Amino acid sequence: MLRYAHIVGWGKYLPEKVLTNDDIALLVNTTDEWIRSRTGIRRRHVADENESVATMGFEAARRALATADIHPQEVDMIIVATSTAVHAFPSAASLVQNYLGAQSASAFDLGAACSGFVYGMGMASQAIATGFVNTAVIIGSETMSRVLDWNDRGTCILFGDGAGAVVLRGSSVPGGVMATSLGSDGSGADMLKLPTVYRNAVPTMPSSFYKNGADVNTISMNGRQVFRFAIKIIAESVLETVESAGLTMDDVALIIPHQANTRIIEMAAKRLEIPVDTFYLNVDKVANTSAASIPIALADAVENGRLHPDDNVVFVGFGGGLSWGSSIVKWAASRPMEDRSDTRWERARYAAARARSRVRQLSRQMDAIRAAEEYEE
Ligand code: UT7
């Protein structure tokens, strides 16, 4: 029997440190007025040195699980959409799985730039629909501040750090994720780039291996081209998904777009011939947090009372690849009466997860000592 994937939990985490436009104007030749009028951004959060995609992803995930009132051991799958994880492996998702103590969960990172969260929703909702898993946590988490050239005023003004997460759960009740469409056009790869292989990262590397190495690990972008692509693809992707769910734009209560630039959204709204306030925007407070932007905006939208039971909400992402995607969800959850996160029980649960993880590490060390002794005998 086909299962329906419902959003039953949501959560976000934003680092404490805030960088205003005036703070950035001390670093590069720009002004608060220019940034606000061209992008809508007023400030962004920046991770401190002890924070990472995995630690922030864990914070967002534990809040999402608390909202859903679901124990981490019930989670079957964890996806972290990101482009800024500390390691290629272990995946940030594996680290989150360990922090949560979600022992039954598979875990992997997903790379689709700013579209990553919608791609993750697509993968997880299909896995739920076919009965492959029942409970999935989809996280978007980014430390964009670590991949910016802070001398480049064309990019460093745009991005911020943070994480958001949702819990998707299977149910026989119709609703939840009703349709998803995903797309990619690699011919636009040059428009938005973040190299991961650094030319000088391995000093012992033979020079003939350098061909794929980039000079710097920072974002480069053709802003105007990305701007035009974004307006066109938001309108096309949203329409495709809404139609494939058998609905029209009149049935859509709210669109939560990737938060890149207020002007992009204003022009996309014009193209779709809908009021701009059909789109939920929080780019002014958090800037562009890439794969994290949609789940952070979703948590904000729920907090601000913008979603009601039976609303049809559309998520739409676009970015590097080029990649894009959207999904339409029938909203069924209501806000819990009390904040279930950060209770004494919750703190104890995650302390126990850390302790269990430490015990497993110690037992692996004991095994290694025993195996070495047996080998010598
Ligand atoms: O997740 C997707 C990520 N990417 C995006 O969303 C980016 C989409 N693109 C954009 O949001 C816009 O293209 C930007 C905000 C990046 C730039 O806005 P624009 O209106 O397209 O400006 P522009 O690049 O055409 O530059 C106009 C002028 C230039 O000066 P000249 O050549 O006209 O003298 C730039 O040098 O603005 C200048 N400029 C700035 N001035 C002050 C560019 N950046 C800045 C700045 N402060 N930060």
Boltz pocket constraint, residues with backbone or C-beta under 6 A from the ligand:
constraints:
  - pocket:
      binder: B
      contacts: [[A, 29], [A, 30], [A, 31], [A, 34], [A, 35], [A, 38], [A, 39], [A, 114], [A, 153], [A, 154], [A, 157], [A, 221], [A, 222], [A, 223], [A, 224], [A, 226], [A, 227], [A, 260], [A, 261], [A, 288], [A, 290], [A, 318], [A, 319], [A, 320]]
      max_distance: 6.0
